[in-house]
Amino acid sequence: MTSDWIIVKSKIKELTGTYNVSAEFSDVLNVKVRQMVQEAVKRAEANNRKTVMGRDL
């Protein structure tokens, strides 16, 4: 897995409340978010834009 974190682990913990969060969950979520952002950039580029927008997700 990459060492560059996109997500903030403490914010995940805030969202999950009393539930425990495994390290694996954070790792997988980070990968998924990275993939989503990369796909959004590709879509913006395909539409000749330099701005990534919500609709690119």
N, CA, C and O atoms as a Maestro MAE file, in Angstrom:
{
 s_m_m2io_version
 :::
 2.0.0
}

f_m_ct {
 s_m_title
 :::
 protein
 m_atom[228] {
  # First column is atom index #
  i_m_mmod_type
  r_m_x_coord
  r_m_y_coord
  r_m_z_coord
  i_m_residue_number
  s_m_chain_name
  s_m_pdb_residue_name
  s_m_pdb_atom_name
  i_m_atomic_number
  :::
  1 25 0.837 -1.182 0.000 1 A "MET " " N  " 7
  2 3 0.000 0.000 0.000 1 A "MET " " CA " 6
  3 2 0.885 1.249 0.000 1 A "MET " " C  " 6
  4 15 2.039 1.221 0.426 1 A "MET " " O  " 8
  5 25 0.320 2.307 -0.477 2 A "THR " " N  " 7
  6 3 1.070 3.546 -0.572 2 A "THR " " CA " 6
  7 2 1.233 4.194 0.802 2 A "THR " " C  " 6
  8 15 0.405 4.001 1.692 2 A "THR " " O  " 8
  9 25 2.292 4.952 0.960 3 A "SER " " N  " 7
  10 3 2.531 5.615 2.241 3 A "SER " " CA " 6
  11 2 1.890 6.998 2.284 3 A "SER " " C  " 6
  12 15 1.849 7.619 3.346 3 A "SER " " O  " 8
  13 25 1.395 7.489 1.163 4 A "ASP " " N  " 7
  14 3 0.746 8.795 1.118 4 A "ASP " " CA " 6
  15 2 -0.725 8.649 1.495 4 A "ASP " " C  " 6
  16 15 -1.509 8.039 0.768 4 A "ASP " " O  " 8
  17 25 -1.084 9.215 2.635 5 A "TRP " " N  " 7
  18 3 -2.448 9.083 3.122 5 A "TRP " " CA " 6
  19 2 -3.323 10.193 2.579 5 A "TRP " " C  " 6
  20 15 -2.963 11.369 2.642 5 A "TRP " " O  " 8
  21 25 -4.465 9.819 2.049 6 A "ILE " " N  " 7
  22 3 -5.468 10.751 1.559 6 A "ILE " " CA " 6
  23 2 -6.500 10.993 2.661 6 A "ILE " " C  " 6
  24 15 -6.984 12.110 2.843 6 A "ILE " " O  " 8
  25 25 -6.820 9.943 3.380 7 A "ILE " " N  " 7
  26 3 -7.843 10.013 4.421 7 A "ILE " " CA " 6
  27 2 -7.227 10.405 5.757 7 A "ILE " " C  " 6
  28 15 -6.011 10.344 5.940 7 A "ILE " " O  " 8
  29 25 -8.079 10.802 6.677 8 A "VAL " " N  " 7
  30 3 -7.644 11.136 8.031 8 A "VAL " " CA " 6
  31 2 -8.263 10.098 8.968 8 A "VAL " " C  " 6
  32 15 -9.479 10.059 9.158 8 A "VAL " " O  " 8
  33 25 -7.410 9.269 9.543 9 A "LYS " " N  " 7
  34 3 -7.890 8.159 10.375 9 A "LYS " " CA " 6
  35 2 -8.736 8.631 11.552 9 A "LYS " " C  " 6
  36 15 -9.720 7.980 11.903 9 A "LYS " " O  " 8
  37 25 -8.371 9.742 12.160 10 A "SER " " N  " 7
  38 3 -9.133 10.223 13.317 10 A "SER " " CA " 6
  39 2 -10.552 10.616 12.920 10 A "SER " " C  " 6
  40 15 -11.474 10.496 13.726 10 A "SER " " O  " 8
  41 25 -10.735 11.080 11.696 11 A "LYS " " N  " 7
  42 3 -12.077 11.445 11.222 11 A "LYS " " CA " 6
  43 2 -12.922 10.206 10.974 11 A "LYS " " C  " 6
  44 15 -14.136 10.231 11.176 11 A "LYS " " O  " 8
  45 25 -12.292 9.123 10.539 12 A "ILE " " N  " 7
  46 3 -13.016 7.862 10.376 12 A "ILE " " CA " 6
  47 2 -13.527 7.412 11.739 12 A "ILE " " C  " 6
  48 15 -14.677 6.994 11.871 12 A "ILE " " O  " 8
  49 25 -12.680 7.500 12.735 13 A "LYS " " N  " 7
  50 3 -13.056 7.102 14.090 13 A "LYS " " CA " 6
  51 2 -14.220 7.951 14.589 13 A "LYS " " C  " 6
  52 15 -15.125 7.432 15.243 13 A "LYS " " O  " 8
  53 25 -14.210 9.244 14.290 14 A "GLU " " N  " 7
  54 3 -15.324 10.114 14.680 14 A "GLU " " CA " 6
  55 2 -16.628 9.637 14.038 14 A "GLU " " C  " 6
  56 15 -17.673 9.613 14.689 14 A "GLU " " O  " 8
  57 25 -16.562 9.262 12.774 15 A "LEU " " N  " 7
  58 3 -17.759 8.814 12.053 15 A "LEU " " CA " 6
  59 2 -18.288 7.477 12.555 15 A "LEU " " C  " 6
  60 15 -19.498 7.251 12.560 15 A "LEU " " O  " 8
  61 25 -17.402 6.602 12.970 16 A "THR " " N  " 7
  62 3 -17.823 5.265 13.390 16 A "THR " " CA " 6
  63 2 -18.249 5.219 14.853 16 A "THR " " C  " 6
  64 15 -18.810 4.222 15.308 16 A "THR " " O  " 8
  65 25 -17.987 6.282 15.580 17 A "GLY " " N  " 7
  66 3 -18.433 6.350 16.970 17 A "GLY " " CA " 6
  67 2 -17.795 5.288 17.843 17 A "GLY " " C  " 6
  68 15 -16.573 5.241 17.985 17 A "GLY " " O  " 8
  69 25 -18.619 4.438 18.426 18 A "THR " " N  " 7
  70 3 -18.124 3.435 19.372 18 A "THR " " CA " 6
  71 2 -17.573 2.191 18.690 18 A "THR " " C  " 6
  72 15 -17.024 1.314 19.356 18 A "THR " " O  " 8
  73 25 -17.711 2.105 17.370 19 A "TYR " " N  " 7
  74 3 -17.185 0.944 16.643 19 A "TYR " " CA " 6
  75 2 -15.673 1.056 16.491 19 A "TYR " " C  " 6
  76 15 -15.141 2.149 16.293 19 A "TYR " " O  " 8
  77 25 -14.992 -0.064 16.583 20 A "ASN " " N  " 7
  78 3 -13.554 -0.108 16.350 20 A "ASN " " CA " 6
  79 2 -13.294 -0.082 14.850 20 A "ASN " " C  " 6
  80 15 -14.115 -0.552 14.063 20 A "ASN " " O  " 8
  81 25 -12.155 0.465 14.461 21 A "VAL " " N  " 7
  82 3 -11.762 0.542 13.055 21 A "VAL " " CA " 6
  83 2 -10.428 -0.176 12.906 21 A "VAL " " C  " 6
  84 15 -9.435 0.207 13.525 21 A "VAL " " O  " 8
  85 25 -10.410 -1.213 12.085 22 A "SER " " N  " 7
  86 3 -9.165 -1.958 11.886 22 A "SER " " CA " 6
  87 2 -8.220 -1.172 10.986 22 A "SER " " C  " 6
  88 15 -8.652 -0.316 10.213 22 A "SER " " O  " 8
  89 25 -6.956 -1.463 11.091 23 A "ALA " " N  " 7
  90 3 -5.952 -0.835 10.224 23 A "ALA " " CA " 6
  91 2 -6.229 -1.182 8.770 23 A "ALA " " C  " 6
  92 15 -6.036 -0.356 7.878 23 A "ALA " " O  " 8
  93 25 -6.683 -2.408 8.538 24 A "GLU " " N  " 7
  94 3 -6.995 -2.844 7.173 24 A "GLU " " CA " 6
  95 2 -8.081 -1.965 6.558 24 A "GLU " " C  " 6
  96 15 -7.999 -1.613 5.381 24 A "GLU " " O  " 8
  97 25 -9.099 -1.607 7.344 25 A "PHE " " N  " 7
  98 3 -10.178 -0.758 6.842 25 A "PHE " " CA " 6
  99 2 -9.619 0.566 6.351 25 A "PHE " " C  " 6
  100 15 -9.954 1.020 5.256 25 A "PHE " " O  " 8
  101 25 -8.769 1.185 7.157 26 A "SER " " N  " 7
  102 3 -8.169 2.468 6.778 26 A "SER " " CA " 6
  103 2 -7.329 2.330 5.516 26 A "SER " " C  " 6
  104 15 -7.373 3.198 4.644 26 A "SER " " O  " 8
  105 25 -6.570 1.255 5.413 27 A "ASP " " N  " 7
  106 3 -5.738 1.019 4.228 27 A "ASP " " CA " 6
  107 2 -6.593 0.889 2.974 27 A "ASP " " C  " 6
  108 15 -6.309 1.512 1.951 27 A "ASP " " O  " 8
  109 25 -7.643 0.075 3.062 28 A "VAL " " N  " 7
  110 3 -8.505 -0.167 1.900 28 A "VAL " " CA " 6
  111 2 -9.262 1.103 1.522 28 A "VAL " " C  " 6
  112 15 -9.390 1.418 0.339 28 A "VAL " " O  " 8
  113 25 -9.761 1.829 2.512 29 A "LEU " " N  " 7
  114 3 -10.469 3.075 2.234 29 A "LEU " " CA " 6
  115 2 -9.545 4.074 1.549 29 A "LEU " " C  " 6
  116 15 -9.954 4.757 0.610 29 A "LEU " " O  " 8
  117 25 -8.321 4.162 2.006 30 A "ASN " " N  " 7
  118 3 -7.351 5.069 1.402 30 A "ASN " " CA " 6
  119 2 -7.119 4.726 -0.072 30 A "ASN " " C  " 6
  120 15 -7.052 5.618 -0.917 30 A "ASN " " O  " 8
  121 25 -6.999 3.443 -0.374 31 A "VAL " " N  " 7
  122 3 -6.805 2.998 -1.762 31 A "VAL " " CA " 6
  123 2 -8.024 3.355 -2.605 31 A "VAL " " C  " 6
  124 15 -7.883 3.847 -3.724 31 A "VAL " " O  " 8
  125 25 -9.217 3.112 -2.073 32 A "LYS " " N  " 7
  126 3 -10.444 3.396 -2.821 32 A "LYS " " CA " 6
  127 2 -10.594 4.891 -3.101 32 A "LYS " " C  " 6
  128 15 -10.971 5.284 -4.205 32 A "LYS " " O  " 8
  129 25 -10.302 5.716 -2.110 33 A "VAL " " N  " 7
  130 3 -10.401 7.165 -2.297 33 A "VAL " " CA " 6
  131 2 -9.394 7.623 -3.349 33 A "VAL " " C  " 6
  132 15 -9.719 8.441 -4.209 33 A "VAL " " O  " 8
  133 25 -8.187 7.099 -3.279 34 A "ARG " " N  " 7
  134 3 -7.162 7.442 -4.270 34 A "ARG " " CA " 6
  135 2 -7.643 7.073 -5.680 34 A "ARG " " C  " 6
  136 15 -7.486 7.858 -6.615 34 A "ARG " " O  " 8
  137 25 -8.226 5.880 -5.830 35 A "GLN " " N  " 7
  138 3 -8.733 5.438 -7.132 35 A "GLN " " CA " 6
  139 2 -9.852 6.347 -7.622 35 A "GLN " " C  " 6
  140 15 -9.903 6.693 -8.803 35 A "GLN " " O  " 8
  141 25 -10.745 6.734 -6.720 36 A "MET " " N  " 7
  142 3 -11.849 7.618 -7.093 36 A "MET " " CA " 6
  143 2 -11.333 8.960 -7.603 36 A "MET " " C  " 6
  144 15 -11.822 9.483 -8.605 36 A "MET " " O  " 8
  145 25 -10.350 9.506 -6.914 37 A "VAL " " N  " 7
  146 3 -9.784 10.796 -7.317 37 A "VAL " " CA " 6
  147 2 -9.088 10.670 -8.671 37 A "VAL " " C  " 6
  148 15 -9.245 11.535 -9.533 37 A "VAL " " O  " 8
  149 25 -8.326 9.606 -8.860 38 A "GLN " " N  " 7
  150 3 -7.635 9.407 -10.135 38 A "GLN " " CA " 6
  151 2 -8.625 9.272 -11.289 38 A "GLN " " C  " 6
  152 15 -8.393 9.819 -12.366 38 A "GLN " " O  " 8
  153 25 -9.725 8.549 -11.077 39 A "GLU " " N  " 7
  154 3 -10.756 8.411 -12.109 39 A "GLU " " CA " 6
  155 2 -11.424 9.754 -12.392 39 A "GLU " " C  " 6
  156 15 -11.725 10.065 -13.544 39 A "GLU " " O  " 8
  157 25 -11.657 10.547 -11.356 40 A "ALA " " N  " 7
  158 3 -12.267 11.863 -11.535 40 A "ALA " " CA " 6
  159 2 -11.355 12.772 -12.352 40 A "ALA " " C  " 6
  160 15 -11.831 13.531 -13.197 40 A "ALA " " O  " 8
  161 25 -10.061 12.701 -12.108 41 A "VAL " " N  " 7
  162 3 -9.099 13.499 -12.878 41 A "VAL " " CA " 6
  163 2 -9.139 13.084 -14.345 41 A "VAL " " C  " 6
  164 15 -9.126 13.938 -15.232 41 A "VAL " " O  " 8
  165 25 -9.185 11.792 -14.604 42 A "LYS " " N  " 7
  166 3 -9.260 11.303 -15.986 42 A "LYS " " CA " 6
  167 2 -10.517 11.813 -16.676 42 A "LYS " " C  " 6
  168 15 -10.474 12.202 -17.843 42 A "LYS " " O  " 8
  169 25 -11.636 11.812 -15.956 43 A "ARG " " N  " 7
  170 3 -12.893 12.269 -16.544 43 A "ARG " " CA " 6
  171 2 -12.831 13.767 -16.846 43 A "ARG " " C  " 6
  172 15 -13.271 14.207 -17.908 43 A "ARG " " O  " 8
  173 25 -12.286 14.546 -15.916 44 A "ALA " " N  " 7
  174 3 -12.148 15.986 -16.141 44 A "ALA " " CA " 6
  175 2 -11.251 16.244 -17.349 44 A "ALA " " C  " 6
  176 15 -11.550 17.095 -18.187 44 A "ALA " " O  " 8
  177 25 -10.164 15.508 -17.427 45 A "GLU " " N  " 7
  178 3 -9.238 15.649 -18.556 45 A "GLU " " CA " 6
  179 2 -9.929 15.291 -19.870 45 A "GLU " " C  " 6
  180 15 -9.732 15.970 -20.877 45 A "GLU " " O  " 8
  181 25 -10.729 14.241 -19.868 46 A "ALA " " N  " 7
  182 3 -11.453 13.821 -21.072 46 A "ALA " " CA " 6
  183 2 -12.460 14.874 -21.516 46 A "ALA " " C  " 6
  184 15 -12.825 14.939 -22.690 46 A "ALA " " O  " 8
  185 25 -12.905 15.694 -20.576 47 A "ASN " " N  " 7
  186 3 -13.850 16.767 -20.880 47 A "ASN " " CA " 6
  187 2 -13.153 18.119 -21.028 47 A "ASN " " C  " 6
  188 15 -13.789 19.169 -20.945 47 A "ASN " " O  " 8
  189 25 -11.842 18.077 -21.249 48 A "ASN " " N  " 7
  190 3 -11.033 19.285 -21.472 48 A "ASN " " CA " 6
  191 2 -11.169 20.313 -20.352 48 A "ASN " " C  " 6
  192 15 -11.247 21.516 -20.602 48 A "ASN " " O  " 8
  193 25 -11.194 19.825 -19.128 49 A "ARG " " N  " 7
  194 3 -11.255 20.711 -17.970 49 A "ARG " " CA " 6
  195 2 -10.035 20.501 -17.102 49 A "ARG " " C  " 6
  196 15 -9.461 19.413 -17.067 49 A "ARG " " O  " 8
  197 25 -9.643 21.548 -16.405 50 A "LYS " " N  " 7
  198 3 -8.556 21.466 -15.431 50 A "LYS " " CA " 6
  199 2 -9.113 21.469 -14.011 50 A "LYS " " C  " 6
  200 15 -8.355 21.466 -13.040 50 A "LYS " " O  " 8
  201 25 -10.438 21.477 -13.894 51 A "THR " " N  " 7
  202 3 -11.092 21.482 -12.595 51 A "THR " " CA " 6
  203 2 -11.828 20.168 -12.396 51 A "THR " " C  " 6
  204 15 -12.662 19.785 -13.217 51 A "THR " " O  " 8
  205 25 -11.523 19.484 -11.315 52 A "VAL " " N  " 7
  206 3 -12.224 18.251 -10.967 52 A "VAL " " CA " 6
  207 2 -13.472 18.649 -10.190 52 A "VAL " " C  " 6
  208 15 -13.399 19.405 -9.221 52 A "VAL " " O  " 8
  209 25 -14.618 18.132 -10.627 53 A "MET " " N  " 7
  210 3 -15.897 18.513 -10.027 53 A "MET " " CA " 6
  211 2 -16.614 17.293 -9.464 53 A "MET " " C  " 6
  212 15 -16.249 16.152 -9.747 53 A "MET " " O  " 8
  213 25 -17.622 17.552 -8.676 54 A "GLY " " N  " 7
  214 3 -18.410 16.483 -8.089 54 A "GLY " " CA " 6
  215 2 -18.972 15.538 -9.128 54 A "GLY " " C  " 6
  216 15 -19.058 14.333 -8.893 54 A "GLY " " O  " 8
  217 25 -19.351 16.069 -10.261 55 A "ARG " " N  " 7
  218 3 -19.927 15.229 -11.322 55 A "ARG " " CA " 6
  219 2 -18.910 14.255 -11.906 55 A "ARG " " C  " 6
  220 15 -19.292 13.303 -12.585 55 A "ARG " " O  " 8
  221 25 -17.629 14.478 -11.653 56 A "ASP " " N  " 7
  222 3 -16.596 13.559 -12.135 56 A "ASP " " CA " 6
  223 2 -16.542 12.280 -11.304 56 A "ASP " " C  " 6
  224 15 -15.926 11.295 -11.711 56 A "ASP " " O  " 8
  225 25 -17.183 12.299 -10.150 57 A "LEU " " N  " 7
  226 3 -17.238 11.100 -9.326 57 A "LEU " " CA " 6
  227 2 -18.353 10.196 -9.785 57 A "LEU " " C  " 6
  228 15 -18.559 9.128 -9.208 57 A "LEU " " O  " 8
  :::
 }
 m_bond[227] {
  # First column is bond index #
  i_m_from
  i_m_to
  i_m_order
  :::
  1 1 2 1
  2 2 3 1
  3 3 4 2
  4 3 5 1
  5 5 6 1
  6 6 7 1
  7 7 8 2
  8 7 9 1
  9 9 10 1
  10 10 11 1
  11 11 12 2
  12 11 13 1
  13 13 14 1
  14 14 15 1
  15 15 16 2
  16 15 17 1
  17 17 18 1
  18 18 19 1
  19 19 20 2
  20 19 21 1
  21 21 22 1
  22 22 23 1
  23 23 24 2
  24 23 25 1
  25 25 26 1
  26 26 27 1
  27 27 28 2
  28 27 29 1
  29 29 30 1
  30 30 31 1
  31 31 32 2
  32 31 33 1
  33 33 34 1
  34 34 35 1
  35 35 36 2
  36 35 37 1
  37 37 38 1
  38 38 39 1
  39 39 40 2
  40 39 41 1
  41 41 42 1
  42 42 43 1
  43 43 44 2
  44 43 45 1
  45 45 46 1
  46 46 47 1
  47 47 48 2
  48 47 49 1
  49 49 50 1
  50 50 51 1
  51 51 52 2
  52 51 53 1
  53 53 54 1
  54 54 55 1
  55 55 56 2
  56 55 57 1
  57 57 58 1
  58 58 59 1
  59 59 60 2
  60 59 61 1
  61 61 62 1
  62 62 63 1
  63 63 64 2
  64 63 65 1
  65 65 66 1
  66 66 67 1
  67 67 68 2
  68 67 69 1
  69 69 70 1
  70 70 71 1
  71 71 72 2
  72 71 73 1
  73 73 74 1
  74 74 75 1
  75 75 76 2
  76 75 77 1
  77 77 78 1
  78 78 79 1
  79 79 80 2
  80 79 81 1
  81 81 82 1
  82 82 83 1
  83 83 84 2
  84 83 85 1
  85 85 86 1
  86 86 87 1
  87 87 88 2
  88 87 89 1
  89 89 90 1
  90 90 91 1
  91 91 92 2
  92 91 93 1
  93 93 94 1
  94 94 95 1
  95 95 96 2
  96 95 97 1
  97 97 98 1
  98 98 99 1
  99 99 100 2
  100 99 101 1
  101 101 102 1
  102 102 103 1
  103 103 104 2
  104 103 105 1
  105 105 106 1
  106 106 107 1
  107 107 108 2
  108 107 109 1
  109 109 110 1
  110 110 111 1
  111 111 112 2
  112 111 113 1
  113 113 114 1
  114 114 115 1
  115 115 116 2
  116 115 117 1
  117 117 118 1
  118 118 119 1
  119 119 120 2
  120 119 121 1
  121 121 122 1
  122 122 123 1
  123 123 124 2
  124 123 125 1
  125 125 126 1
  126 126 127 1
  127 127 128 2
  128 127 129 1
  129 129 130 1
  130 130 131 1
  131 131 132 2
  132 131 133 1
  133 133 134 1
  134 134 135 1
  135 135 136 2
  136 135 137 1
  137 137 138 1
  138 138 139 1
  139 139 140 2
  140 139 141 1
  141 141 142 1
  142 142 143 1
  143 143 144 2
  144 143 145 1
  145 145 146 1
  146 146 147 1
  147 147 148 2
  148 147 149 1
  149 149 150 1
  150 150 151 1
  151 151 152 2
  152 151 153 1
  153 153 154 1
  154 154 155 1
  155 155 156 2
  156 155 157 1
  157 157 158 1
  158 158 159 1
  159 159 160 2
  160 159 161 1
  161 161 162 1
  162 162 163 1
  163 163 164 2
  164 163 165 1
  165 165 166 1
  166 166 167 1
  167 167 168 2
  168 167 169 1
  169 169 170 1
  170 170 171 1
  171 171 172 2
  172 171 173 1
  173 173 174 1
  174 174 175 1
  175 175 176 2
  176 175 177 1
  177 177 178 1
  178 178 179 1
  179 179 180 2
  180 179 181 1
  181 181 182 1
  182 182 183 1
  183 183 184 2
  184 183 185 1
  185 185 186 1
  186 186 187 1
  187 187 188 2
  188 187 189 1
  189 189 190 1
  190 190 191 1
  191 191 192 2
  192 191 193 1
  193 193 194 1
  194 194 195 1
  195 195 196 2
  196 195 197 1
  197 197 198 1
  198 198 199 1
  199 199 200 2
  200 199 201 1
  201 201 202 1
  202 202 203 1
  203 203 204 2
  204 203 205 1
  205 205 206 1
  206 206 207 1
  207 207 208 2
  208 207 209 1
  209 209 210 1
  210 210 211 1
  211 211 212 2
  212 211 213 1
  213 213 214 1
  214 214 215 1
  215 215 216 2
  216 215 217 1
  217 217 218 1
  218 218 219 1
  219 219 220 2
  220 219 221 1
  221 221 222 1
  222 222 223 1
  223 223 224 2
  224 223 225 1
  225 225 226 1
  226 226 227 1
  227 227 228 2
  :::
 }
}
